[in-house]
Amino acid sequence: MQENVMSFVNISPLFIAIIIGFVVSFNENTSIRVPIIIVIISTIISFLLPIFNLKSWVTYPVIISESAVFVLVSMLLSQKMKKWLAWILGLIVGFVWAIVLLILLGVTFNI
């Protein structure tokens, strides 16, 4: 039981970020600057955490950055194509962004 609770706690930020991403992408009044700023800030934070020996916390800003990339891509693509296709492409691009970011962090800080 304890192990199941801990595994949910470890993946719950991803679910929260995905839900927030869907809510923000539904809102037509959201400026495109908001996800861009979130991506930049969370990427900088994810590179600063290993410098301060907080390598175990790197996953959380990467998840936030992944969700912001999803929102950004879906906002950009929803103007040119159907919204459901933009969301699918946004999820794929966000996932690839997270993998690339984690690879860069791993190579840079030997995580």
Buried (B, 14 or more C-beta within 10 A) or exposed (E): EEEEEEEEEEEEBBEEBBEBBBEBBEEEEBEEEBBBEBBEBBBEBBBEBBEEEEBEEBBBBBBBBBBBBBBBBBBBBBEEEEBEEBBEBBBEBBEEBBEEBBEEBEEEEEE
